[in-house]
Amino acid sequence: MAKPNIDASKLTITLIQTPKELKDQSTLKFGDYFTDHMLCIKYTEENGWEAPEIKPYGPLAIDPAAYALNYSVQAFEGTKAYRAADGTINLFRPQKNLERLASSSQRIMLPEFDQEQFLECIKELIKVDQRFVPHGHGYSMYVRPNFIGTEPNLNLAYSREALLYVYLSPVGPYFPRTVRLYANATEARAWPGGVGNYKLGGNYAPALRPAKDVNNRGYDQILWLLGDDHYVTEVGTMNFFIFWVNADGEKELVTAPLDGIILPGVTRDSLLELARRWGEFKVSERKITMPEVITAIEEGRLLEAFGAGTACIVCSVSEVFYQGKDHVIPVDPTDPDAVYGPLTKRLRAELLDAQYAVTPSSWNVPL
Ligand SMILES: *Cc1c(COP(=O)(O)O)cnc(C)c1O
């Protein structure tokens, strides 16, 4: 008989005894404040998925020898719930995140799970803690699913026990400013045959030291280059886009292809779709190299460059250090104080309007 999968109808809810006081919304930053409850769903190979539980937010009891702690058997996701002006709450394309979580976790031999039932449980968690979902444009509830191998076993086989859990963090508006990049061709975030296209915790720890190094040199983020031709992959933990007049003289929005190196961002996918719907210029997913980017800067053909991800939506790039030199990227030639270029700003506005349900969008999933 098939082992039980996640079943939202079996969800139990244990409410916290002393609910937290709500933090003053204007003091919200990113990722250091959590709500009252969390969702936990346990799995064992023997019995399948247990009944989902919503319970007070708090420490997990994990065996010190758990796979997650020894061998980084951990996959995660990040998505957001947005409160519309009328008070209703929507998740933005959460199915994309759950598909990606399934793909990431299967790469590290974690068990399959029913994505729809899991989404129903996540919605319930947000409902339970909905007083924490902030009001107003720019504010949102960050949703962090985590999937870990919990079997205590030092043998490198696979974890026969697992925990899928979700917690919530109300977040404030991202302070808009442009970023300066340091193009790094020495260290690699991901490589052919590697796991750069999966959101695995193990991909992020090794990036901490290179990131700190560039911060110490006065740069905000790493532009990750790969291989001898200096293929431009991603920026920090964001997908990277350029808008330029390409070598053939065409206006083109370009980002790296889903070739197994880059993380398939939901923001990336959404921006590509918006730009394709407009149909005003060429939109490409293809490999570009740093020498091509530098030539475009020198010839005045690079119009805008930006990073894209759930945390900031889009973030304009104003400068990039490459081979001993800072190269200035124009943000908006008509406005020296602009923090977004014209196209970047338009993409950002259109995406935010969808997320806050200012314009109706089939991407929104109501609670
Ligand atoms: C999460 C992440 C992104 C952005 O993905 P979104 O789904 O748009 O938030 C891009 N690159 C890396 C390396 C990431 O971890």
The ligand as an ORCA input file, in Angstrom:
! r2SCAN-3c Opt
* xyz 0 1
  C      16.585     32.448     -4.504
  C      17.642     32.812     -5.483
  C      17.375     33.624     -6.603
  C      16.066     34.328     -6.826
  O      14.983     33.480     -6.945
  P      13.504     34.056     -6.748
  O      12.648     32.871     -6.913
  O      13.301     35.086     -7.780
  O      13.480     34.647     -5.375
  C      18.388     33.833     -7.528
  N      19.608     33.298     -7.357
  C      19.910     32.542     -6.286
  C      21.272     31.970     -6.171
  C      18.938     32.292     -5.323
  O      19.242     31.558     -4.252
*
